[in-house]
Amino acid sequence: MRRVITAALGIVASLTLLLSVYSLNAQELPHKPGLIGGLRRDTDGTLVTVPPEPPAAVPAIPPSSIVPPAVSPTRPPTLPAAPHMEIPSRQPESATSRPPDRIKCPADAVACVEVSAGTGQKQIPVTFAHPFAEGAIPQGIALRAMDQSGQSLPLQMDQPIRHADGSLRHAIFTTLIPAGDASGHRVIALLRGGQSPTGPPVDPLAAMGNRHDVRVDLDVYASQISVVTFGQRSGAPFIKGEMVMLEIGDDPHDRYSVTIDDKTAGNSFEPFMKLAALFVPAINAGGRFYAYKIGEGGGYEKIWITTRDKPGQAFQVRVRYGGKAQITVTLAQALEPRRHFSASSLDALRAAGAKAPRWLSGPVASEVVLSTPFKTTDGTSHPRLAARFYLRAFAGDDIVRTDVVVENDWTYAPSPRNDRYDVTITQDGREVLRTRDLEHYHHARWHRVFWTGATPPDIRHDARALIGSRAVWNYDTSLVVPEQTLAREMDDLRKSDTGLMAPAMLTEYQPMTGGRPDIGPLPRWSALYLISQDRRAKQVMLANADAAATVPIHYRDGKTDAAVSMDDHPFLAVRFGRTANGPDALPPEGYAETPWTPDDAHQPSLAYLPYLVTGDLFYLEELQFWANWNLLAMNPGFREQSKGLLHALQMRGVAWSLRTLGEAAQFTPDGQPLKQYFERHLSRNIGWFLAKVVQANDPEHDPPLHFLPDEAHNDQIAPWQQDFMVVTLGHLADMEVAGSEEFLKWLAQFTVGRWRAEKDGYCHAMGPGYWLKVRLPNGGYVRNWSDLFKANWPAVTTCPTALIEKAYPQSYVDVGRASLAVAASFKVPFAKDEYRRLVQESPELDKTLPDYPNWALVPRE
């Protein structure tokens, strides 16, 4: 029987609106209370509503039903869905709000953490990381640990990172809280003096013995995937009245047709997209096949078709159409039967022996880094999938922590592609995780942590100590995060997909503008955690950091087992301008469609703060992968091959890329080769701007008003993107990156000037401008504030009394306040005065910052 679909549907308007919001030149604006979706400002200044994303899956429909098509999913479903992370039940809401209790830290302590643990354990294993300000712990000064009762605890320090003066910048600390001290809240103070614990390092193999093993079993297969593409944008159009039919497989029930109407006629992507979308729900109404669309715009004029059964069977897609428009069917992935692969932590540990790299090593705990391919019973290795076990064993009791990482990220693996499998993880023979039909994206990974012999405690840092280390921006710790905000964050996490290879609360299409909680120096959830130190906020932050691993930006070198080096592969490009020839060329891809679109210009900081406080290798590697992707994603010609220069990006892309690169450079441990790699590329980028702009003495590259020319927009700049750069440069200067303070003080003159130059002809009310024309009719840059104002507001003769932009989270006023706060921290002239003035002019912003503190920065005193 043939199913006929009517083309005139409401989906057209929905899809048109969905596509209309994608503009790469729009500023991010926040969600307002009660608003579904968000806002973005179009290039002409118009505010446009961003609708919520479509549902993640289309439910199965009985074959006898014919229903109007709905908006198709942005990502293919996992059938059945992967299990969610364990998320604790919501705590009772309180009508009152209060700041977090400050940790009662001894006056002579350099830092303290609070440990919350349950009862019934012999010992509580505690591992945390902490940053320190320059000079706080001079080189040669040992640290000791003491609990709140004055009892000394064994303290092991690993992966130290030093400031330029030799003092400690960051380290990972491990201790054990003995029996009797395991319940309630315990404070661990780090104090100067004392001796490091002595004795041989814990032997993980001896600790594991033959008792403990974490095993990962994969049944890998590939279902056939065929892609139907409707139309050719420069070819013949579809004509009203024509009929298009798809015949799938050999069952006469699987016949689907559309009659072309006014909305699907033509030869542009929009009618093609609408035509493609009409077939999806009808195909999904059957029982044998599943159709879907992928990514931004739903893949436009394409649909992907596969079998519901996994791996299913091979099938044909035949097109019945008598018109002249082009319809093509391509085989994206051929059918491959199931093959069983496995990897074992105990086997990997035995094979590596004493040569296994150590992440932690000492008499309190040792953690080994094990990398092993998945193998069949006859020893055949999977060409793409690999397992990593970060195995941590503690002294004394039988306590083992295993971080299981499954990766598909080898840079030069043949035919990189997505892999689909069923996965089962067993711990000491007991099943602890099972997921069916998981699609593992290319150059992506996932992880899960399992404990034997202990339950990990909650660890709370002192927010003031973290901020005082200058490793993070100077967020306003006087803010009181409302209880309802923390509860809502936890509810949002619970409602999101936190299964394997799932996005959690992240935006899959990163270039999307509008209400974005992840845009800013830190994402909203990380800022909430930093300020509140609430365990729910921390869990949200870590869940989103885990989800960041599923984005296809991970390129690992099979020779070094680290992020692939641009020094070794100067022509490697992983996004724009992918190298087609030569030794650095990437292998041709197989089926590699994902819902993710990573983007430097809207890139969140997802792994930095998680690593800063946990010391987990998984999060450090995430930070390194993201920093390296920012370099490798550029066309090799634009970045000058292995120089890795970023100046050709949009200004916001430069800002966020420098932020991530700086964090990777400063907080990769001193002994790792990647440390020098990231430091070198960071230095080259700062040096380029100093030489070409700051110190150029060339009006074409050194504008008199001290703004950065935007290479993507020859005659205009976005002031708020300049502010992004000021905020990033303040972060780098706090971390003592050479040249960054000089760069900041040059650029911040424009940041301060546009709020202060009213007496020089530039109205203060226009400080939060959107785009500014910066060139004169003769092609040269404006040379004074009066000319800049006249170029942008020629009809304005009297300065307005009110700011042209309202103040709310992530508005230009919010960003402006943050950039002025950073400038004031570095004593830029008049920055503090203008910061105070802008605070007084935007009291409504202070009411919302506790709920949305992405940009809640204040000057350092």
N, C-alpha and C positions, 0 to 999 in steps of 0.2 A: 504494500500500500504506500502511496506517495503522500508525504506531508507537505502542504503548501503554506508558505509564510507570507503574511501581508507586510509590505515594506513600510507603510506609513505608520510609524510608531513614535512614541514619546522619547525613545532612546536617543533619537537624533539630537534633540535639544540638550539632553544630559551630556552626551559625548562632546558636543560642540562647546559647552560651558567648561567641561573638564579640560579640554585642550586649550581653551583660551587663557588659562591661568599661567601657562608656562612662558615666562619671559626672563631672559638671563640678565636683563638690565634693571630689575626692580628690587627695591629694598625690602627686606623681611619685616613684616609687621606682626605683632603678637595676637594671640586669641584674646578677645574681650569677653568679660563675663557674660555667659548666656549665648555666646555666638558659636554656632556649629561651623567647623571648618576654620577659616581665618580670612585675612585680608592681604592684598598686595597692592602696591602702588604701580600703576602702569607707567610707561615711558612719558606719557603726557600729563602725569600727575594724578590721574583718576584712581580712586580707590575701587578695587574690584573684589567681590566676595570669592573666596576659594572654597569650593564645595568639599564636603568630606569625601574620603576615598571610597571607591566602590567596595562591596563585600569581597572577601577573600576567596569565596568558592560559590559555585552554582550547585544547589542541591539536586539530587537525582529526582527525575519526574517520571511517573508511570508512562509506559509507551503509548497508552491510549489517549493521553492528555495533549492538547495543543494549547499553549499559553503564549502570551506576548513575550518576546525576548526581553531580558533585563540586561543591564550593563554587565559586561563580562568581567571576570576577575582579572586583577593585574598580575597574578602569579598562579601557576598551575598548582592544584591542590595536592596534598599528600594524602593518599587514601590507604588506611585510615590516618588521621592526623597524628603527628608526633606528640608524645606526652609533654605536658607543661612541666616547668620546674616546680619544685615544692615551694609554695608561697604560703607563709603563715596566715592564719585567719586575721581579719581586720580587728585592730584594737578598738575599744570603745572611744568614740569621739568625745572631746571635751569642749565645752563652750568657751573655756578660757584658754589663753595662750601664755606661754612663759618661755623665757630663754632656757637653753639647756644648762643643766647644773655644771658649773665649772669644775673640772677635775681638781680635787684637793691635792695639789702637787707641792712637795717640799720646796722651800725658797731656794735651796742650793741645787735643785735638780735642773738638768738641761732640757728634759722633756718627760712627760708622763703619758701613760695610756691607762684606760680603765677596761678591765676584763670582766665580762659577765658570762658565767658558766653554770651549768646545771650540776646536780649532785650525782653520786653513784659512780664517779670515775676515780681511779687511783691517782692519776696525774692529769693535769690539763696542759696540753701542748700549746704554746703561744708563739706565733711568728708574726711579726709586723715590721714595717719599714718606717723610717722617719727621716725627713730632711732637716738640715741645720743651717743657720746663718753663718756667713764667713766669720771665722775667728772664734766661734762659740766653743768649739772643741779643737784646740790646736793639735797639730801632729805630735804624736808621741804620748798623748794623754789617753789613758785607758778609761773605759766606762765600767760601772758596776750597776747591778739592778737590786732594788730593795722594794719590798711590798709596804703597804701602809702600816703594818704593825712593826716595822723595823727589821723584818727578817730578810737576810740576803738570799738572792736567787741566782742560780747559774745563768750567765749571760754570754751568748755567743754572737759575734758580729761577723757578717759576711758581705761581700760585694761592696766594699767601701768606695766611695767616690769623693775626691778631694777638690777643694777650692784651689785657686791659683796659689794661695799662701800656704797650702798644705793642710789646712784645717779640714775637718770632716764636713762634706756636703750632704751625703745620704748614705744610709747603710740599712741592712736587713738584720733584725735582732730576733733571737730565739731563746726562749727560756721554758722552764717547766714549773708549774705551780704544784707543790706537793699535796698529798692527801690531807684533808682537814681544812684546806684553804680553797676548796674547789667551788663552793657555793657562793651565791650573791655576787656583789660587785667588788672586785679587787683592783687596787691601783698599783701599777708598776712604775717606779720612778727610775730614770736613768741619771746617774750621778757621776761626776768626774772622780777619777782615782780608782784604786783597786787593781785587781789582776784578772786577766782572762782565764776562764776555766781551763784546766790542764787535762791531759790524757789523750789517748789516740782518738781519731775521728770515729764516729759511729760507722760501722760497716753495714751498708744496706743489705748485702747478700746474707750476712750472718743474721741480721734482723728479720729478713724474709724467710730464711731457711727453706724448707720445702712446704711451709704452711700457707704462705700468702701468695696469691696470684690474681691479677686482674686480666681477664681474657676478653678480647673483642672478636666477635664472629660476624662476618659479613657474607650474605648471599647476594652476589653482584649480578646484575642482569641489565638488559637494555630492551625496552619496548620499542616497537616501530613508531616513529614520529614522522608524519608527512605534513608539509606546509603548503597551503593553498594561498596564492597571491592573486588578488582581484584587480585587474587593470594595470595599465602602464601610464604613468603620469604624462608622458609626452606622446602617448599613442592614441589609438582610436577610442572614442567614448562609448559607454553603455547608452543605449537608446531606450527611451520610455516604451514599455510594452514588451520588450525582450524578456525571455525567461532563461534563468541560469539554474541548472540542476547539478547536484553532486551525488554520485553513486559511490558508496563506501562499502568495500567488501563484496561478498556474493549474496547477501541476504536482500531480497526485494523490499523488505521493510526499511532498509537504510538508504532511502532516496529522499532528497531534500531539495526544494526549489524555491526560488524567489522571482517574482515578476518586477522588473525595473519600473520605478515610478519617478516622480519629479525629484525626489530626494536622493535617489540612488543613480540617477542619470548623470552623465558627464565623464570627464577624464582628469579629475584632480583627486588628491588624496582623500578629501572629505567624503564624496560619495562612495569612493572605494572602501573607506573605513566603515561607513554605515552599512554597505552591502555585506562586508565581511562579518560585522557584528550580528547581522540577522540570522546567520547560519548557526551561531554558537548554541543558543538555548534549544533550538530544534534538534540538533545532533545530540545534545545532552538529555533530551527527553527519551531517547532510546536507551537500550540497555547494554550495547556492546562497545560503543565508542565514546570518547570524551574529546570535546573541542574546547580550546581556550585561547586567550590572547595574553600577551606578555608585555610588561614594561610601560613606559610613558607613552601615552596615546594608544595603549592597547595593541601595540605592534602595527598601528595604522591599518593598512589594507590586507593584513595577513591573518590567517587563523592556523593554529596548530592542532592536529588531530592524532590521537593515539587510542590504544585499546584500554578499556576499563580493567580487564583482567591483566595481571602482571606475571610474567612478561607478555602474556597474550600470544597473538599469532600475527603473521604477516598479512597484509591486506593491500588492496589497490584502491586508489581514489580516481574515479573517472569523471570528467566534466562533460556535460551535455549542454551545449550552447551554440546557437547559430549565428550570433553577431560577429562583429569585427574587433571588439575589445579583446585584450589579451588576458587569459587566465592561465596561470602556470601551477603545476603540482610538482614539488620537489621532495625527495627523500632526505629528511634532516638526520635521521638516525635509523639504522637497520636493526632488526630483531637479533638479540643475542641471548642464548639460554643462560640459566642460572649457573654460577660457579661459586664454590665456597672458598672463602679466604679467612684467615685468622691471624691474630697477633697476641702474644702473651707477654706480660710485664716480667714474669719470672724467667721465661726463655730469653728475653732481650737482656735482662740483667746478667744472666749466666754467660751469654755470648760476649757481652762487653767486658765483663770482669773488672779488673782494676783500671782499665783504660777508659771507662765511662766518664765523661765530663761531669764535674761537680758544680752545682749551683750553690749549695750550702755544704759546708764541710767543717766539722768540729765535734767536740765531745758531747754536745747537747743534741745535735741533729745533723744528718747529712742528707742531701738531695742530689740524686744522679739524674742526668739527662740521657734518656734512651730513645734512639730513633731506629725503627725497624720497618721493613716493608710488610704488607699483608701477603701471606703465602698460602698456596694450596697445600694439600697433604703431600703432593709429590715435590714440593719445594719451589714451585713456580711463583715468582713475585708479581704482584699487580703492577702494571706500568705507571700508574698515577697515584693510587691511594697508599698512604703510609700512616703508621701509628707512631705516636710519641708518648712516652710515659715519663712524667716528671715525678720521681719516686722519692719520697721523704720519709726517712726512718728516724725515730727518736730514741734517746738513751733510756735504759731501764725497762719500762713496761713495753708490752707488745703493741706499739702504736705506729701505724704506717698511714701516710697520706699519699694517694695516687691521683695525679692529675692526668686524665686520659685525653689525648688530643688526636683527632682524626683529620688528616690533611689531604688536600688535592691541590698542591701548590708548587710542584716542581716546574721551574721556568722552562726547561727544555725537554720535558717529557714528550714523547711522540703523541701527536694528535690530542692536544689538551681538550678536554670536554667535560661536561657534567657526567657524573656517574650516579646510578640508581641502585639502591640495595636495601635489604632488610638487615637490621643490626641488632645484635644481642650482646650485652655486657654481663659477665658473671664475675663475682668477687668471691674468691675462695669456694668456687662451685655453686654459689647462690646467685640467681638471676637478680640484677639490680636495675637493668634498663632493657627495654625491648621497643623497637620502633620498626614499623613496616613501611615499605615503599617510600624511602627517604631519597629525595633528589639532592645530591651533594654537588653544589656549583663548582665550576672550575676556579682554580686559584682562590679557594676559600677553605675554611676549616671550622671545626666545632670542638668543644671540650666539655667534660664533666669531671667533677672531683669526688673521690670516694675515700672514706676513712675506715680504718680498722683499729679497734681498741679504744676509740675516743670519739667524742663529739666536739667539733671545733667551737671555741667560744666566740662571742661577739666582742669586738675590740673597738673602743671609741678613743679617738685622738682628741687632743685639746686644739680647738680651731685656732685659738690665738697663737699657739706655738707653730702650727702649720703655716699660718700667714706670716708670722714673724720670721720664719726661715727665708722668706723672699722666694721660695720655690713656687708659690702661687701668688696671684694678684692680691692686692690689699682690699679684700671684700669687707663690707661693713658688718662687723660681728655684733653690733648693737641691734641689728634687726632681729625681730622675734617671729619665727616662722609659725603661722597658725596651725593648730592641731588639725583642722579640717583640710589644710593643704597637704600635710603629710599623709593623712588618711586617704585623700583623693589620689595622691600619687601611687599609693599601694593598690588602690582599687583599679587604677588605670593599668598598672602592671599585671594585675590578675586577669584583666579582661583582654590583654594583648596575647599574642602568640609567642610563647617563650620556649617552644620545642626546639629540637635540633634543626639547624639551618633556618631559623625563623627570625623575623625582624624585631621582636619585642616592641618597643615604642619608637623605633627609628623610622625616619622617612626614607623609603627605598629609592625614590627619585630625588636625589640630593639637589639637583639644580632647581627644584621647585621653590618658588617664592611663597610668601604668605606667612601665616602664623607658624613660626618654627621655634619650638622650645629648645632646640639643640644649637641655635646660632648664638654666638657670643664668645667671650673669653673662655667661659665654661658653659656647658649646657645647663639648662634650668635644673635638672635633677642633681647634677654635680654641685652646683652652687647651693642648692638646698641642703645637700649633705654637708658641704664644707661649713656652712653657717650653723646648722642645727645639730650636726653629729648624731642625728636620729638613725637608728638601725634600719628603719624602713627606707629612708632616703638612700642609705648606703646600699641596700639590696636592689633598689631601682637602678642606681648607678652601675653596679656590677652586672646586673642583668643586661643592660644596654651595652656595656663593654663586651660582654660575651656575644651579643648579637652582631657587633661590629665585625666579628671574625667571619661572618657569612658573606661579607661583601667581597667580590672578586678582585682584590687588590694585592693578594699575597703571592709574591714571586720569590721562591727559595732556590738557592743555588745548590745543585746536587754535589758539587765539589767541596764547597765550604760549609754546607748545612746551615747557612745563614741567608739573610736577605741578599738577593743577587746584587752585585756591585756594578754601578755605572762605570767605574774605573776600568773594570775588566770587559765591559760590554758598552762602549761609548755610543753605539748606534742603536741600542735597544730602545724600543718605544712600545709601550703597552696600551696606549689609547690612540691619540691622534697621530697620524703619520707613522703607523706601524711599519717597521722596516720590512721591505719586501725581499731583499736579497742580502747576501753577505753572511759572515759567521755569526753576527748578532741577531739574525732574523729569528723570529718566533716560529715554531712549527705551525703548519696549517691546523686550524681548529676543527674539531668535530662539532657535535651539537652542544652549544655553549650559551644558550639563551638563559638569562636570569632576570628577575624583576629589579635588580639593582642598577643604578646609574651613579657611580661615585663622581664627585665634583670638588675641585680645589676651592672654588669660589664660595661654596656653601658647606664646607667641611667642618663637622663638629670635632671637638676634642673629646674623644671617647675612651682612650686607654691611659692617658697620662696620670690623672689623679688616682685611678684604681691602682696603677703600679706604685705611685708615690707612697701610698699608705699600706699596701699589702706586701710589696716586694715579690709578687708572683711573676715567675718568668714568662708565663703565658701573656700577661698584660704588657710586659716590656717588649716582647716580640711583636705584639699588636702595634705598639707605638712605633717600632722600627719599620714594620711593614708599611704603615701609613705614611711615614716620613719619606720612605724610599719611593713609594708610588707617586708622590707629588713630584719627584724628580723625573722618574721614568715615564710618566704619563705625557710629558711634553714632547713635541716634535724635536728630534735630535738637533735639527738646524737651529731652532729657536733657542734652545738651551745651550748651544755651542757644544754639542756632544757631551763629553765627560766633564765639562765645567759645571754643568747642572745649574745654570743661571735661570732665575725665575722672573726676571723683570718683564718678560713679554706677556705674562698673565694679566688678567684683570687685577686692579689694585687690591680688591678683597681677596683674590686668589693668592696674590703675593703675601698678604698679611697672614692668612691662615696657614699657608705653606711654611712660611718662616717660623710661625709659632710651633708647628709640629716638628719641623727640622731642628729648631733650637732646643726643644724639650728632649728629643732623641739624642742630640749631641751632648747635652749637659748631664743627662741621667742614664745614659748607657754606662755600665761599669767600666772603670779605668782599664781593666785588663782585656776588654773585648776589642778585636780589630775594627768592628763597626764604629767604635768611639771616634777613632781618628778619621774615619770615612765621613761621618756626619759633621764633625767639627770642621773638616776641610771645606765641605760644601757650604756650610753656614758662613764661614769666614769669607769665601769667595763672593757670596751674595751680598753680605754687608759691605765688603770692599768695593763691589761694583757700584753700589749706590753712593758710597762716599766719593769715589773717584769721578763718576759720571754726572752726579747731581750736586751733592753737598759741597764738594770742594772744586767743582768744575770751573767756576768763574766764567760761565758761558750762558748768556741769557736764554739760549735755546734749550739748555738742559738744566739750568740753575735759575728757575723763575724768581724774580725779585720778591714775590710774596711768599716764597718758601712752601709751595705745594709740589707734590709729585705729579709730573705729567703721566697721564694714563695712556699707555701705548695702544690700548684697545679703542680709545676715543680721542682722536687727535686734537679736537678743539674744545673739549669740556672735561670736567672732573666731577666726581661725586664726593662732596665734603665728608659724608659719613664713612666712605671707604678710606679717606685719608685718616679719619679718626680710628678706624680699625688698625691702621698701620701704627699710629701713635700708641695705642693700647698694646699691640704686640711688641713694639720696640721697648716699651716700659718693662714688659715681662723679660725680654732678653737682657736689658740693662740690669734688672734685679738679679739676674743670673750671671752677671759680670761678663757678658759676651763682648769681646773687644769691638769697639767702634759703634755699638748700638746706642750708647748714651749720646754720643756726638750726633748721630743720625736723628735721634729723637728730638734733641734740643733744636736742631735745624727745622725739622718738620713741624714741631709743635708751635712754632711761631705763627703758622697759618691757622692752626687750631685755635690758639688764643686770639689771634688778630681778628678773625671774623666775628668774634663776640665783643671785641673791644674797640673796633676801628670806626665807630660812629662819627667821631670828630674828624676822621680822615675821609668821610664820605661813604662809608658802608654801614647801613642800618643794622643795629644790634638785633632787631626783630627778625632779620633774614639769616641769622646764624645757623638755624637748622635747615638750610636749603637742601634741595634734592639733587639737581644737576646744575653746575655753573659753567657758563661759557667763559673760557679763559684766554681766548685769542682775539686780537684786534683785527679790524678789516685788512690791515696790511700783512696779516699772518703771524705777527709776533705776539708774544705773551703780554697780557696786561701787566703794567708796571707799578700800579698803585691801587689802593682800595677803592678810590673813587671811580677809576676806569672799570674795575671789576663790577662794581654796583651798576654803573650805567649800561654795561654790556648785558646785564641780566634783567634789570628793572628800569628800562629807559623812561617809562611813563610815571614812575614814582618820584615825587618831588618832596614829600614829607614822610619821615620815618614813622611807621606804625608804632603804636604803644604796646601791642601784644605780639608775642611770638607767632610766626606764621604757621608753626606746627604745634599741635597739642602734645602734651606730655603724658605718655603712658609707656608701659614696658616695651622695650625695643624700638621706641620711636627715635627720631633723630635727636630729640632733646635728651633722652636716656643715654644714647651713645655719646652725645656731646658732653654730658656731665662726667661720664666715665673717662673720656679722653682728657678733659680738663683736670680731673683728679690725678691721673697719671702724670700729666705735665707738671702739676703742682708738686708731686712727690719728688720731682727732679729739679725743682726750683727754677722752672722756666718763668721768666719775668711776667708778672700779672696773672699767672695761671690760677693761683689760689684765690685772688680777688674775683676773677670771672667765674670760678667754680662756685664760690659762695653766692654770688649774684644769681647764677642760674638755679641754684637750689632754692633760693628765695622766690624765684619766679615760677617754680614748678612744684608747689607743695602737694598737688594731687598725685604726683609720681611717687612721693614717699609713702603714700597709703597703699600702693600696689607692690612696691619692691619686696616686702616680706613674702609675697606669694610668687613673684616672678623676678628673682634677683640676678638674672644673667649678667647684667651690667652694673650691679650695685657696688661700684668701687668708690673708695674714698681716699683722699691724700694720705700718704704716710707722713707721720710727724717726725 
